[in-house]
């Protein structure tokens, strides 16, 4: 088994309200998530975003996450929507 069965963490879609951006809050949340993952013995933290915006991607990189290290695919078995 990989990495001695150690867990990993997943962070997805970090969003800060527009009026509160550029104050370090998003980075603080990410650093808290990294600290929690370390405390739980995670060997890595993956971050997923649906954004292609250069500023958003730069935000994640300045928080210490590396782009281009993995290719991420997703499949969802979503329940039917009510009224659809």
N, C-alpha and C positions, 0 to 999 in steps of 0.2 A: 504494500500500500504506500501511497505517496506521503512523504513528509511525516512518517511515523503516526499517521492518523490524526495529525494536528488539524484543527479547524482553520477556516479562512473566513473573512468578513466581506460583505458586499454593501457598498454605499451606492444609492441610486437617486438621481435627480435632486441635487441640493438646490434649493430655491430660497432666495432672500427677497423680501418685498422691496420693490424699486426705491422706496423712500428711505430704506435702511442700508442700502448698498454702499460699498467703499468705506466701511467703518471697521472692517476686520471681523465682522460677525460670522460670515461664511467660513472663513479660514479657522475661526475659533471652533465652530461646530465640527469641521473636518478633523482638526487636531484632537478634539475630544473623542471623536469616533476612532481615531488611530490609537489613542491612549486606551480606550476600552477594549479594542481588539488585542493590543499588546497584553493587557491584563488578563485576557481570556486565553492567551497562548496562541493566537492566530499567527500563522506563518506568512500570510499576505493579506492585503486589503485590496479588493478590486472596486473600481468606481465605474458606474455605467451612467451614461447620459444620452438622451436623444438629440441633444443640441449639436448643431454644426457651426454655431456662431463662434468666430475667432476669439472674441472676448471671453466667452464662457470657457472655451478650451484652455485659454491662457490662464484663467482663474484657477482651474484644476492643476495646471502645471506649476503655477507659482505656489500652490499648496503642497507640492512635493510629489504629485502623481505623474507618472511617465506615460505618454501617449505612444501608441504603435507597438506595444509589447505583446498584445494578444488581439485576436479577432474574436469578437463576441457575437454569438447567434442566440436567438431566442425563439421559443415556441410556446404559445399559450393556448390552453384549453379553456377558453372563456365561456362562462354560462350565458345563456340567452338573456338579452336585455328585456326588462319589463316593458310591455307596450310595443315591442319591435316585431 
